[in-house]
Every structure is written in structure tokens, then in C-alpha cells.
Amino acid sequence: MSRRLLTYICIDTSGSMRGEPIEAVNAGLHALLASLRQNPYALESVYLTITTFDSKIKDVLPLTPLEQVVLPEIVCPESGATFLGAALEHIAHAVKRDRIMTSGEQKGDWRPILIILTDGKPTDLLAYSEAIPVIKSLGFGNIVACAAGPKADASYLRQLTDTVASLDTMDASAFAQFFQWVSAAVASSSVSVGAAGNQHRLVIRRRPSGRFLQRIRGCNAGRLRLGFFAFCPPFVRYDKKNKFMAIIRVVVVRKMTLCRCKK
């Protein structure tokens, strides 16, 4: 059995998500699935679970290989609490149950990914505070959170992860941008997985064209110093102060080049 990249998606379905917001989330999930299925490494390694939380916690999609996923339609009750703490407890139990650890006989699964989307703050604050250290102890490779809408309190999510996206609105366009970001994060992890398995790595020591540099948000090509350069998608880190990349690891997938920057 190949090593898996377990990806847990946790979605707020409290009453405030009812209507256009949850419809936009459903559309975003379909776009995410379509995008990931275009990535050969994701198809080989990603397993998805979708859990919803309001006053109840539900696994609307049990752990399923990416190529076999059939997305359910997520619905919201007319009213309901935001039991994010209980949802994290549920996720922690699922990770302990699902993840195959490395042993002397076999290599285990890759470090899992957790994605959280909410439009408010946890109703069960005590359970949430107790669940945070448990989640952090599980060794997630990436935890991505989204605070959607004006009533969302991102400060609670930042107690769990530094990777928090804040959406001012809850329309289809805003959620589409978030799920594009999620797709890039998961695809990046799956490409890294494939690279680790196949050892296909290159290092580029040349200045890129202006067209490539324009793809790096906020980067001033005229002030870049000499160093290691390559095309970098939005999820790549770069030094804003000194305007240069220190080390770039490049993975070639067919005709597409994905790059990651090491601190």
C-alpha cells in the first residue's frame, strides 16, 4: 500500500452558514476536487475526509481516496451552535484511528493536513481550548483555517495555526479564492510527497524573466539581488525585506514547474 496524504476538511454548518454561504462552499469543494484530480501526485496519495459541525458533528464524507470521492451536498440547519471544539476532538480521534505510523516493517502515512472553515467563533470554548494542544501534538504537516465573513473571529483560529485566511464577504467569489488557496496547499504537499519518493529535484541558479517575476505577488523585479531564482506560485515564501530568494527547491511535474522556498 502506498503512503497516503490524509486531508481532513472541517466545515462550519451552523445556522449563519445557511443559504448562499453554504451553496458557495459546495461549489468551492467541487472546484477543489476538480483541481486536485489534475495533479498526478495528489491522485496517488490524497485521501479526503469532510466533517461538518454545528450542534452536531457529522462525517459527511468518510476517509476516501481522491479518485473515488463523490462529494455530498452539504446542508445547514435553520439554527445551531458552533461546536468547533467538539469537531477538533472528533478529528483528533479520526487521525489516531486512520493514520498508519512508520514502523520497522513499513513506512507510514505522510503528515496529515487539516482545513477548517468557520464564520463565527467556537461556542464550546472550554472544549476548544482543550483540543488545541491535542491537535498540535498529532504532527499535522499543515493546518489551514478560514475566518469567513464580518462576524468571524480569527483570533481563536490563530491559537491553533498561523495560517489563517480572513474573508470579508461570504459570497461565491470569496470562497472560490479560499478553495484555490487550499488546492495550492494540498497540491504543494502532494508534489513534495512525490518528489520525496522519486527524488526528482533541480536547483536553478539563474535570474528569471520578467514574466515569471510578475507572478510573485509584491515582488519588485528591479530591486532583486543576485541569488537563486525560479518561478514561484503564491504559496512560496520569499524575503520581502531583502527582496531575494535564499534557497529554492524545484520539482518538475510534466510541463509544470512547482517551486518551494526553504527558510
C-alpha positions as CSV (number, residue, x, y, z in Angstrom):
1,M,0.0,0.0,0.0
2,S,1.4,3.4,-1.0
3,R,1.9,6.1,1.6
4,R,-1.2,8.3,2.0
5,L,-1.7,12.1,2.5
6,L,-4.7,12.2,4.8
7,T,-6.6,15.5,4.3
8,Y,-9.3,16.5,6.8
9,I,-11.8,19.2,5.8
10,C,-13.8,20.6,8.7
11,I,-16.8,22.9,7.7
12,D,-19.0,25.1,9.9
13,T,-22.7,24.3,9.2
14,S,-24.2,26.5,11.9
15,G,-27.4,28.4,11.1
16,S,-25.5,31.5,10.0
17,M,-24.0,29.5,7.1
18,R,-27.4,28.7,5.7
19,G,-28.3,29.9,2.2
20,E,-25.8,31.5,-0.2
21,P,-22.7,30.8,2.1
22,I,-23.1,27.0,2.2
23,E,-24.0,27.0,-1.5
24,A,-20.8,28.8,-2.3
25,V,-18.9,26.3,-0.1
26,N,-20.4,23.4,-2.0
27,A,-19.3,25.0,-5.3
28,G,-15.8,25.6,-3.9
29,L,-15.5,21.9,-2.8
30,H,-16.3,20.8,-6.4
31,A,-13.7,23.2,-7.8
32,L,-11.1,21.9,-5.2
33,L,-11.8,18.3,-6.2
34,A,-11.5,19.1,-9.9
35,S,-8.2,20.9,-9.4
36,L,-6.7,18.2,-7.3
37,R,-7.6,15.5,-9.8
38,Q,-5.4,17.2,-12.3
39,N,-2.4,16.6,-10.1
40,P,-0.9,13.1,-10.6
41,Y,0.8,13.1,-7.2
42,A,-2.5,14.1,-5.5
43,L,-4.3,11.3,-7.2
44,E,-1.8,8.9,-6.0
45,S,-1.6,10.0,-2.3
46,V,-4.5,12.2,-1.2
47,Y,-7.3,10.7,0.9
48,L,-10.2,13.1,1.8
49,T,-12.5,13.3,4.8
50,I,-15.2,16.0,5.2
51,T,-16.6,16.7,8.6
52,T,-19.3,19.3,9.4
53,F,-20.0,20.9,12.7
54,D,-22.9,22.8,14.2
55,S,-24.7,21.5,17.3
56,K,-23.7,18.0,16.0
57,I,-20.6,16.6,14.4
58,K,-21.0,14.6,11.2
59,D,-18.7,12.8,8.8
60,V,-20.4,13.6,5.5
61,L,-17.5,12.1,3.6
62,P,-15.6,9.2,5.3
63,L,-11.9,8.8,4.5
64,T,-11.9,8.1,0.7
65,P,-9.2,8.0,-1.9
66,L,-9.2,11.2,-4.1
67,E,-10.1,9.3,-7.3
68,Q,-13.1,7.7,-5.6
69,V,-14.6,10.8,-4.0
70,V,-18.2,11.6,-4.6
71,L,-19.0,14.9,-2.9
72,P,-22.2,15.1,-0.9
73,E,-24.3,18.2,-0.8
74,I,-23.7,19.9,2.5
75,V,-26.7,21.5,4.1
76,C,-27.2,23.6,7.2
77,P,-30.0,23.5,9.9
78,E,-32.1,26.6,10.4
79,S,-30.2,27.2,13.6
80,G,-27.3,25.7,15.5
81,A,-24.3,26.3,17.7
82,T,-20.6,26.3,16.5
83,F,-19.1,23.3,18.3
84,L,-15.6,23.7,16.8
85,G,-14.0,22.2,20.0
86,A,-16.0,19.0,19.6
87,A,-15.2,18.9,15.9
88,L,-11.5,19.1,16.7
89,E,-11.8,16.3,19.3
90,H,-13.5,14.3,16.6
91,I,-10.7,15.0,14.1
92,A,-8.1,14.0,16.7
93,H,-9.8,10.7,17.2
94,A,-10.0,10.1,13.5
95,V,-6.3,10.9,12.9
96,K,-5.3,8.5,15.6
97,R,-7.6,5.8,14.1
98,D,-6.8,6.4,10.4
99,R,-3.1,7.3,10.2
100,I,-0.6,4.4,9.7
101,M,2.6,5.2,11.6
102,T,6.0,4.2,10.4
103,S,7.4,1.0,11.9
104,G,10.3,-1.3,11.4
105,E,8.2,-3.2,8.8
106,Q,6.7,-0.4,6.8
107,K,6.7,3.3,6.1
108,G,3.7,5.1,7.5
109,D,1.4,7.8,6.0
110,W,2.7,11.3,5.3
111,R,1.9,14.0,7.9
112,P,-1.8,14.9,7.5
113,I,-3.4,18.2,6.5
114,L,-6.3,19.9,8.4
115,I,-8.5,22.5,6.8
116,I,-11.0,24.5,8.9
117,L,-13.7,26.9,7.7
118,T,-16.0,28.8,10.1
119,D,-17.9,32.1,10.0
120,G,-18.0,32.7,13.8
121,K,-16.2,31.7,16.9
122,P,-16.4,28.5,19.0
123,T,-19.4,28.1,21.1
124,D,-17.7,25.4,23.3
125,L,-14.7,27.5,24.3
126,L,-13.5,25.1,27.0
127,A,-13.6,22.1,24.7
128,Y,-11.8,24.2,22.0
129,S,-9.0,25.3,24.3
130,E,-8.5,21.7,25.5
131,A,-8.5,20.3,21.9
132,I,-5.8,22.7,20.6
133,P,-2.8,21.0,22.3
134,V,-4.1,17.6,21.3
135,I,-4.3,18.7,17.6
136,K,-0.9,20.2,17.8
137,S,0.6,17.1,19.2
138,L,-0.6,15.0,16.3
139,G,2.1,16.4,13.9
140,F,-0.1,17.8,11.1
141,G,2.0,18.8,8.1
142,N,-0.2,21.8,7.5
143,I,-3.2,23.4,9.3
144,V,-5.1,25.9,7.2
145,A,-8.1,27.9,8.7
146,C,-10.6,30.3,7.2
147,A,-12.5,33.0,9.1
148,A,-15.3,33.8,6.8
149,G,-17.5,37.0,7.0
150,P,-17.6,40.0,9.3
151,K,-18.7,38.0,12.4
152,A,-15.8,35.6,12.2
153,D,-13.2,36.0,15.0
154,A,-9.8,35.0,13.5
155,S,-8.1,35.3,16.9
156,Y,-9.4,31.9,18.0
157,L,-8.2,30.2,14.9
158,R,-4.7,31.8,15.3
159,Q,-4.5,29.9,18.6
160,L,-4.4,26.8,16.5
161,T,-2.5,27.8,13.4
162,D,-0.6,30.8,12.0
163,T,-2.1,30.0,8.5
164,V,-5.4,31.9,8.7
165,A,-7.3,33.4,5.8
166,S,-9.9,36.1,6.6
167,L,-12.7,36.7,4.1
168,D,-14.6,40.0,4.3
169,T,-17.6,38.5,2.5
170,M,-19.2,35.1,2.2
171,D,-20.1,35.1,-1.5
172,A,-19.1,32.6,-4.1
173,S,-16.1,34.7,-5.3
174,A,-14.6,34.9,-1.8
175,F,-15.0,31.2,-1.1
176,A,-13.6,30.3,-4.6
177,Q,-10.4,32.2,-3.8
178,F,-10.1,30.4,-0.5
179,F,-10.5,27.0,-2.1
180,Q,-8.0,27.9,-4.7
181,W,-5.6,28.6,-1.9
182,V,-6.4,25.3,-0.3
183,S,-5.9,23.5,-3.6
184,A,-2.4,25.1,-3.9
185,A,-1.6,24.0,-0.3
186,V,-2.7,20.4,-0.8
187,A,-1.1,20.2,-4.3
188,S,2.1,21.5,-2.9
189,S,2.2,18.9,-0.2
190,S,1.4,16.1,-2.6
191,V,4.1,17.3,-5.0
192,S,6.6,17.3,-2.1
193,V,5.5,13.7,-1.3
194,G,6.0,12.7,-4.9
195,A,9.4,14.4,-5.0
196,A,10.5,12.6,-1.8
197,G,9.5,9.3,-3.4
198,N,11.1,9.8,-6.8
199,Q,14.0,12.1,-5.9
200,H,13.4,14.4,-8.9
201,R,14.8,17.7,-7.8
202,L,16.6,20.5,-9.6
203,V,18.2,23.7,-8.3
204,I,18.0,26.8,-10.6
205,R,20.7,29.4,-10.3
206,R,19.6,32.0,-12.8
207,R,17.6,35.1,-12.9
208,P,14.1,34.5,-14.3
209,S,12.3,36.5,-17.0
210,G,10.2,39.5,-16.0
211,R,7.1,37.4,-16.8
212,F,8.0,34.9,-14.1
213,L,8.8,37.6,-11.6
214,Q,5.4,39.3,-12.1
215,R,3.8,36.1,-10.8
216,I,5.4,36.7,-7.4
217,R,3.0,39.0,-5.6
218,G,4.6,42.2,-4.3
219,C,8.0,41.4,-5.8
220,N,9.9,44.3,-7.3
221,A,12.0,42.8,-10.1
222,G,14.2,45.9,-10.4
223,R,15.5,45.5,-6.8
224,L,16.1,41.8,-6.8
225,R,19.6,40.8,-5.8
226,L,21.7,38.0,-7.3
227,G,20.8,34.6,-5.8
228,F,18.7,31.5,-6.5
229,F,15.6,32.3,-8.5
230,A,12.8,30.4,-10.1
231,F,9.1,30.7,-10.9
232,C,7.2,30.7,-7.6
233,P,3.4,30.2,-7.1
234,P,1.6,32.3,-4.4
235,F,2.3,29.8,-1.6
236,V,6.0,30.2,-1.8
237,R,7.7,32.3,0.8
238,Y,10.2,35.0,-0.1
239,D,12.2,37.6,1.8
240,K,10.2,40.9,1.5
241,K,12.9,42.9,3.3
242,N,15.9,41.9,1.2
243,K,13.9,41.1,-2.0
244,F,15.6,37.8,-2.7
245,M,15.2,34.1,-2.5
246,A,17.8,32.2,-0.5
247,I,17.1,28.6,-1.4
248,I,14.6,27.2,-3.8
249,R,13.7,23.6,-4.3
250,V,12.2,22.8,-7.7
251,V,10.1,19.9,-8.7
252,V,9.2,19.2,-12.3
253,V,5.9,17.6,-13.0
254,R,5.3,17.0,-16.7
255,K,5.5,20.5,-18.2
256,M,4.7,22.4,-15.0
257,T,7.3,23.6,-12.6
258,L,6.4,24.0,-8.9
259,C,8.9,25.7,-6.5
260,R,9.2,25.8,-2.7
261,C,11.4,28.1,-0.8
262,K,13.2,26.9,2.3
263,K,13.8,29.4,5.2
